[in-house]
Amino acid sequence: MVNRYSEQCVLYPCELAMLQRVFDEIRADGWHDAAVDAEMLAAELLGLFQNGLASEAALLAEMQSRQHINLLRTG
């Protein structure tokens, strides 16, 4: 199970909306590994945001890159 409360994080509505758009894009575009559940994907996305990737384009590019690498590893 993902530890959802590892850090206190306050998100503004515009930030939450941006994260939701990136999440939806990743889930819709086929780059995600079907074995990765939504909670794990959301936790990874939030972690990137909390560590400084704050633009929608940067988050999307990083998530796509990570998913592509994971797909290559698993075949």
N, CA, C and O atoms as a printed pandas DataFrame, in Angstrom:
     atom_number atom_name residue_name chain_id  residue_number  x_coord  y_coord  z_coord
0              1         N          MET        A               1    0.833   -1.181    0.000
1              2        CA          MET        A               1    0.000    0.000    0.000
2              3         C          MET        A               1    0.878    1.246    0.000
3              4         O          MET        A               1    1.941    1.269    0.620
4              5         N          VAL        A               2    0.440    2.237   -0.674
5              6        CA          VAL        A               2    1.176    3.483   -0.785
6              7         C          VAL        A               2    0.975    4.308    0.476
7              8         O          VAL        A               2   -0.147    4.454    0.961
8              9         N          ASN        A               3    2.071    4.848    1.004
9             10        CA          ASN        A               3    1.976    5.722    2.164
10            11         C          ASN        A               3    1.580    7.107    1.671
11            12         O          ASN        A               3    2.422    7.848    1.162
12            13         N          ARG        A               4    0.348    7.451    1.812
13            14        CA          ARG        A               4   -0.172    8.714    1.287
14            15         C          ARG        A               4    0.179    9.914    2.152
15            16         O          ARG        A               4    0.038   11.055    1.713
16            17         N          TYR        A               5    0.624    9.678    3.348
17            18        CA          TYR        A               5    0.821   10.776    4.290
18            19         C          TYR        A               5    2.271   10.937    4.701
19            20         O          TYR        A               5    2.557   11.362    5.820
20            21         N          SER        A               6    3.200   10.599    3.796
21            22        CA          SER        A               6    4.607   10.691    4.143
22            23         C          SER        A               6    5.071   12.131    4.334
23            24         O          SER        A               6    5.972   12.392    5.131
24            25         N          GLU        A               7    4.468   13.053    3.615
25            26        CA          GLU        A               7    4.788   14.472    3.756
26            27         C          GLU        A               7    3.493   15.263    3.737
27            28         O          GLU        A               7    2.538   14.905    3.048
28            29         N          GLN        A               8    3.476   16.328    4.494
29            30        CA          GLN        A               8    2.313   17.191    4.445
30            31         C          GLN        A               8    2.415   18.040    3.188
31            32         O          GLN        A               8    3.441   18.674    2.941
32            33         N          CYS        A               9    1.370   18.051    2.408
33            34        CA          CYS        A               9    1.398   18.763    1.138
34            35         C          CYS        A               9    0.058   19.456    0.943
35            36         O          CYS        A               9   -0.997   18.822    0.977
36            37         N          VAL        A              10    0.117   20.740    0.742
37            38        CA          VAL        A              10   -1.085   21.500    0.447
38            39         C          VAL        A              10   -1.077   21.801   -1.036
39            40         O          VAL        A              10   -0.118   22.372   -1.554
40            41         N          LEU        A              11   -2.135   21.423   -1.716
41            42        CA          LEU        A              11   -2.255   21.680   -3.141
42            43         C          LEU        A              11   -3.344   22.708   -3.387
43            44         O          LEU        A              11   -4.440   22.630   -2.832
44            45         N          TYR        A              12   -3.018   23.659   -4.221
45            46        CA          TYR        A              12   -4.020   24.635   -4.637
46            47         C          TYR        A              12   -4.880   24.001   -5.714
47            48         O          TYR        A              12   -4.433   23.075   -6.390
48            49         N          PRO        A              13   -6.113   24.481   -5.889
49            50        CA          PRO        A              13   -6.998   23.894   -6.899
50            51         C          PRO        A              13   -6.375   23.845   -8.298
51            52         O          PRO        A              13   -6.570   22.870   -9.024
52            53         N          CYS        A              14   -5.632   24.880   -8.679
53            54        CA          CYS        A              14   -5.011   24.882  -10.008
54            55         C          CYS        A              14   -3.929   23.809  -10.116
55            56         O          CYS        A              14   -3.748   23.224  -11.183
56            57         N          GLU        A              15   -3.210   23.545   -9.026
57            58        CA          GLU        A              15   -2.185   22.496   -9.031
58            59         C          GLU        A              15   -2.830   21.116   -9.104
59            60         O          GLU        A              15   -2.377   20.243   -9.844
60            61         N          LEU        A              16   -3.886   20.933   -8.332
61            62        CA          LEU        A              16   -4.594   19.668   -8.348
62            63         C          LEU        A              16   -5.193   19.393   -9.729
63            64         O          LEU        A              16   -5.161   18.261  -10.212
64            65         N          ALA        A              17   -5.734   20.426  -10.354
65            66        CA          ALA        A              17   -6.293   20.276  -11.704
66            67         C          ALA        A              17   -5.201   19.895  -12.699
67            68         O          ALA        A              17   -5.422   19.052  -13.569
68            69         N          MET        A              18   -4.032   20.506  -12.578
69            70        CA          MET        A              18   -2.916   20.183  -13.466
70            71         C          MET        A              18   -2.478   18.730  -13.273
71            72         O          MET        A              18   -2.273   18.006  -14.247
72            73         N          LEU        A              19   -2.336   18.308  -12.017
73            74        CA          LEU        A              19   -1.951   16.927  -11.735
74            75         C          LEU        A              19   -2.994   15.950  -12.274
75            76         O          LEU        A              19   -2.647   14.878  -12.772
76            77         N          GLN        A              20   -4.246   16.312  -12.178
77            78        CA          GLN        A              20   -5.321   15.464  -12.706
78            79         C          GLN        A              20   -5.224   15.347  -14.224
79            80         O          GLN        A              20   -5.430   14.265  -14.775
80            81         N          ARG        A              21   -4.910   16.459  -14.910
81            82        CA          ARG        A              21   -4.759   16.415  -16.369
82            83         C          ARG        A              21   -3.601   15.503  -16.776
83            84         O          ARG        A              21   -3.727   14.709  -17.708
84            85         N          VAL        A              22   -2.475   15.622  -16.074
85            86        CA          VAL        A              22   -1.323   14.775  -16.391
86            87         C          VAL        A              22   -1.671   13.312  -16.124
87            88         O          VAL        A              22   -1.382   12.444  -16.948
88            89         N          PHE        A              23   -2.277   13.043  -14.999
89            90        CA          PHE        A              23   -2.689   11.686  -14.657
90            91         C          PHE        A              23   -3.617   11.114  -15.730
91            92         O          PHE        A              23   -3.422    9.991  -16.195
92            93         N          ASP        A              24   -4.608   11.880  -16.110
93            94        CA          ASP        A              24   -5.565   11.433  -17.128
94            95         C          ASP        A              24   -4.883   11.175  -18.462
95            96         O          ASP        A              24   -5.203   10.203  -19.147
96            97         N          GLU        A              25   -3.947   12.040  -18.835
97            98        CA          GLU        A              25   -3.218   11.880  -20.097
98            99         C          GLU        A              25   -2.393   10.591  -20.080
99           100         O          GLU        A              25   -2.400    9.834  -21.050
100          101         N          ILE        A              26   -1.689   10.348  -18.988
101          102        CA          ILE        A              26   -0.872    9.143  -18.865
102          103         C          ILE        A              26   -1.752    7.899  -18.959
103          104         O          ILE        A              26   -1.407    6.940  -19.650
104          105         N          ARG        A              27   -2.871    7.917  -18.276
105          106        CA          ARG        A              27   -3.762    6.752  -18.293
106          107         C          ARG        A              27   -4.411    6.561  -19.665
107          108         O          ARG        A              27   -4.683    5.428  -20.062
108          109         N          ALA        A              28   -4.661    7.636  -20.386
109          110        CA          ALA        A              28   -5.377    7.560  -21.664
110          111         C          ALA        A              28   -4.481    7.288  -22.855
111          112         O          ALA        A              28   -4.937    6.725  -23.850
112          113         N          ASP        A              29   -3.216    7.676  -22.777
113          114        CA          ASP        A              29   -2.382    7.611  -23.982
114          115         C          ASP        A              29   -1.713    6.264  -24.222
115          116         O          ASP        A              29   -1.002    6.096  -25.214
116          117         N          GLY        A              30   -1.928    5.312  -23.339
117          118        CA          GLY        A              30   -1.393    3.982  -23.559
118          119         C          GLY        A              30    0.044    3.792  -23.131
119          120         O          GLY        A              30    0.578    2.696  -23.294
120          121         N          TRP        A              31    0.699    4.815  -22.588
121          122        CA          TRP        A              31    2.086    4.679  -22.157
122          123         C          TRP        A              31    2.198    3.940  -20.837
123          124         O          TRP        A              31    3.240    3.359  -20.534
124          125         N          HIS        A              32    1.140    3.957  -20.058
125          126        CA          HIS        A              32    1.241    3.335  -18.733
126          127         C          HIS        A              32    1.201    1.818  -18.843
127          128         O          HIS        A              32    0.599    1.259  -19.759
128          129         N          ASP        A              33    1.844    1.179  -17.907
129          130        CA          ASP        A              33    1.816   -0.268  -17.792
130          131         C          ASP        A              33    0.488   -0.625  -17.121
131          132         O          ASP        A              33    0.165   -0.095  -16.058
132          133         N          ALA        A              34   -0.268   -1.509  -17.733
133          134        CA          ALA        A              34   -1.580   -1.864  -17.195
134          135         C          ALA        A              34   -1.483   -2.449  -15.793
135          136         O          ALA        A              34   -2.446   -2.381  -15.028
136          137         N          ALA        A              35   -0.335   -3.023  -15.445
137          138        CA          ALA        A              35   -0.163   -3.610  -14.119
138          139         C          ALA        A              35    0.002   -2.548  -13.029
139          140         O          ALA        A              35   -0.179   -2.833  -11.846
140          141         N          VAL        A              36    0.343   -1.336  -13.429
141          142        CA          VAL        A              36    0.511   -0.256  -12.460
142          143         C          VAL        A              36   -0.873    0.303  -12.130
143          144         O          VAL        A              36   -1.570    0.811  -13.008
144          145         N          ASP        A              37   -1.255    0.207  -10.886
145          146        CA          ASP        A              37   -2.589    0.692  -10.552
146          147         C          ASP        A              37   -2.601    2.209  -10.397
147          148         O          ASP        A              37   -1.557    2.853  -10.295
148          149         N          ALA        A              38   -3.778    2.743  -10.385
149          150        CA          ALA        A              38   -3.973    4.189  -10.370
150          151         C          ALA        A              38   -3.346    4.841   -9.145
151          152         O          ALA        A              38   -2.787    5.933   -9.245
152          153         N          GLU        A              39   -3.432    4.192   -8.001
153          154        CA          GLU        A              39   -2.884    4.774   -6.770
154          155         C          GLU        A              39   -1.368    4.911   -6.848
155          156         O          GLU        A              39   -0.815    5.928   -6.430
156          157         N          MET        A              40   -0.700    3.902   -7.375
157          158        CA          MET        A              40    0.758    3.949   -7.511
158          159         C          MET        A              40    1.168    5.032   -8.509
159          160         O          MET        A              40    2.137    5.758   -8.282
160          161         N          LEU        A              41    0.435    5.134   -9.601
161          162        CA          LEU        A              41    0.724    6.140  -10.611
162          163         C          LEU        A              41    0.546    7.549  -10.029
163          164         O          LEU        A              41    1.379    8.429  -10.248
164          165         N          ALA        A              42   -0.541    7.747   -9.292
165          166        CA          ALA        A              42   -0.798    9.044   -8.670
166          167         C          ALA        A              42    0.278    9.392   -7.642
167          168         O          ALA        A              42    0.702   10.544   -7.554
168          169         N          ALA        A              43    0.716    8.409   -6.872
169          170        CA          ALA        A              43    1.756    8.653   -5.867
170          171         C          ALA        A              43    3.069    9.050   -6.534
171          172         O          ALA        A              43    3.771    9.939   -6.050
172          173         N          GLU        A              44    3.399    8.399   -7.636
173          174        CA          GLU        A              44    4.625    8.748   -8.355
174          175         C          GLU        A              44    4.538   10.165   -8.918
175          176         O          GLU        A              44    5.498   10.931   -8.838
176          177         N          LEU        A              45    3.402   10.501   -9.479
177          178        CA          LEU        A              45    3.196   11.839  -10.030
178          179         C          LEU        A              45    3.277   12.904   -8.936
179          180         O          LEU        A              45    3.927   13.934   -9.120
180          181         N          LEU        A              46    2.637   12.668   -7.827
181          182        CA          LEU        A              46    2.676   13.622   -6.720
182          183         C          LEU        A              46    4.092   13.768   -6.180
183          184         O          LEU        A              46    4.510   14.872   -5.832
184          185         N          GLY        A              47    4.832   12.667   -6.106
185          186        CA          GLY        A              47    6.218   12.727   -5.649
186          187         C          GLY        A              47    7.081   13.603   -6.548
187          188         O          GLY        A              47    7.900   14.384   -6.065
188          189         N          LEU        A              48    6.895   13.468   -7.855
189          190        CA          LEU        A              48    7.643   14.322   -8.786
190          191         C          LEU        A              48    7.297   15.789   -8.566
191          192         O          LEU        A              48    8.177   16.650   -8.555
192          193         N          PHE        A              49    6.022   16.063   -8.393
193          194        CA          PHE        A              49    5.576   17.443   -8.165
194          195         C          PHE        A              49    6.183   17.998   -6.880
195          196         O          PHE        A              49    6.668   19.129   -6.858
196          197         N          GLN        A              50    6.157   17.210   -5.820
197          198        CA          GLN        A              50    6.697   17.654   -4.537
198          199         C          GLN        A              50    8.208   17.853   -4.591
199          200         O          GLN        A              50    8.767   18.602   -3.789
200          201         N          ASN        A              51    8.865   17.189   -5.529
201          202        CA          ASN        A              51   10.317   17.323   -5.665
202          203         C          ASN        A              51   10.726   18.351   -6.706
203          204         O          ASN        A              51   11.886   18.391   -7.115
204          205         N          GLY        A              52    9.787   19.180   -7.139
205          206        CA          GLY        A              52   10.160   20.327   -7.944
206          207         C          GLY        A              52    9.739   20.341   -9.400
207          208         O          GLY        A              52    9.875   21.375  -10.055
208          209         N          LEU        A              53    9.232   19.236   -9.938
209          210        CA          LEU        A              53    8.728   19.280  -11.316
210          211         C          LEU        A              53    7.337   19.904  -11.257
211          212         O          LEU        A              53    6.358   19.236  -10.924
212          213         N          ALA        A              54    7.266   21.172  -11.580
213          214        CA          ALA        A              54    6.022   21.896  -11.348
214          215         C          ALA        A              54    5.253   22.258  -12.608
215          216         O          ALA        A              54    4.124   22.741  -12.518
216          217         N          SER        A              55    5.840   22.033  -13.785
217          218        CA          SER        A              55    5.094   22.380  -14.999
218          219         C          SER        A              55    4.415   21.135  -15.560
219          220         O          SER        A              55    4.919   20.019  -15.431
220          221         N          GLU        A              56    3.284   21.349  -16.173
221          222        CA          GLU        A              56    2.522   20.252  -16.751
222          223         C          GLU        A              56    3.348   19.499  -17.797
223          224         O          GLU        A              56    3.357   18.268  -17.822
224          225         N          ALA        A              57    4.035   20.242  -18.652
225          226        CA          ALA        A              57    4.839   19.620  -19.713
226          227         C          ALA        A              57    5.966   18.776  -19.126
227          228         O          ALA        A              57    6.225   17.671  -19.601
228          229         N          ALA        A              58    6.635   19.288  -18.100
229          230        CA          ALA        A              58    7.744   18.547  -17.483
230          231         C          ALA        A              58    7.244   17.279  -16.797
231          232         O          ALA        A              58    7.868   16.223  -16.907
232          233         N          LEU        A              59    6.136   17.381  -16.101
233          234        CA          LEU        A              59    5.567   16.209  -15.436
234          235         C          LEU        A              59    5.150   15.150  -16.447
235          236         O          LEU        A              59    5.434   13.965  -16.271
236          237         N          LEU        A              60    4.484   15.579  -17.495
237          238        CA          LEU        A              60    4.037   14.648  -18.516
238          239         C          LEU        A              60    5.223   13.964  -19.187
239          240         O          LEU        A              60    5.212   12.748  -19.384
240          241         N          ALA        A              61    6.242   14.740  -19.537
241          242        CA          ALA        A              61    7.430   14.177  -20.189
242          243         C          ALA        A              61    8.131   13.175  -19.276
243          244         O          ALA        A              61    8.527   12.102  -19.731
244          245         N          GLU        A              62    8.289   13.505  -18.011
245          246        CA          GLU        A              62    8.962   12.605  -17.063
246          247         C          GLU        A              62    8.155   11.331  -16.848
247          248         O          GLU        A              62    8.717   10.236  -16.827
248          249         N          MET        A              63    6.848   11.468  -16.691
249          250        CA          MET        A              63    6.016   10.283  -16.494
250          251         C          MET        A              63    6.038    9.385  -17.726
251          252         O          MET        A              63    6.109    8.163  -17.598
252          253         N          GLN        A              64    5.978    9.972  -18.905
253          254        CA          GLN        A              64    6.031    9.184  -20.134
254          255         C          GLN        A              64    7.377    8.484  -20.267
255          256         O          GLN        A              64    7.443    7.326  -20.680
256          257         N          SER        A              65    8.439    9.181  -19.920
257          258        CA          SER        A              65    9.771    8.597  -19.977
258          259         C          SER        A              65    9.889    7.404  -19.027
259          260         O          SER        A              65   10.406    6.351  -19.399
260          261         N          ARG        A              66    9.412    7.580  -17.820
261          262        CA          ARG        A              66    9.468    6.498  -16.831
262          263         C          ARG        A              66    8.636    5.304  -17.261
263          264         O          ARG        A              66    9.049    4.156  -17.098
264          265         N          GLN        A              67    7.469    5.581  -17.809
265          266        CA          GLN        A              67    6.615    4.477  -18.238
266          267         C          GLN        A              67    7.217    3.752  -19.432
267          268         O          GLN        A              67    7.112    2.531  -19.543
268          269         N          HIS        A              68    7.846    4.506  -20.322
269          270        CA          HIS        A              68    8.482    3.902  -21.480
270          271         C          HIS        A              68    9.628    2.988  -21.043
271          272         O          HIS        A              68    9.781    1.886  -21.569
272          273         N          ILE        A              69   10.421    3.441  -20.095
273          274        CA          ILE        A              69   11.521    2.635  -19.554
274          275         C          ILE        A              69   10.969    1.372  -18.884
275          276         O          ILE        A              69   11.518    0.284  -19.061
276          277         N          ASN        A              70    9.904    1.515  -18.131
277          278        CA          ASN        A              70    9.303    0.352  -17.467
278          279         C          ASN        A              70    8.778   -0.659  -18.482
279          280         O          ASN        A              70    8.906   -1.867  -18.286
280          281         N          LEU        A              71    8.190   -0.163  -19.559
281          282        CA          LEU        A              71    7.689   -1.072  -20.589
282          283         C          LEU        A              71    8.836   -1.797  -21.289
283          284         O          LEU        A              71    8.714   -2.978  -21.615
284          285         N          LEU        A              72    9.939   -1.103  -21.520
285          286        CA          LEU        A              72   11.095   -1.739  -22.150
286          287         C          LEU        A              72   11.673   -2.840  -21.257
287          288         O          LEU        A              72   12.097   -3.888  -21.743
288          289         N          ARG        A              73   11.682   -2.591  -19.968
289          290        CA          ARG        A              73   12.220   -3.568  -19.010
290          291         C          ARG        A              73   11.359   -4.832  -18.943
291          292         O          ARG        A              73   11.874   -5.945  -18.840
292          293         N          THR        A              74   10.048   -4.640  -19.004
293          294        CA          THR        A              74    9.145   -5.767  -18.836
294          295         C          THR        A              74    8.795   -6.437  -20.161
295          296         O          THR        A              74    8.188   -7.508  -20.182
296          297         N          GLY        A              75    9.181   -5.803  -21.261
297          298        CA          GLY        A              75    8.953   -6.395  -22.571
298          299         C          GLY        A              75    7.582   -6.152  -23.028
299          300         O          GLY        A              75    7.210   -6.581  -24.120
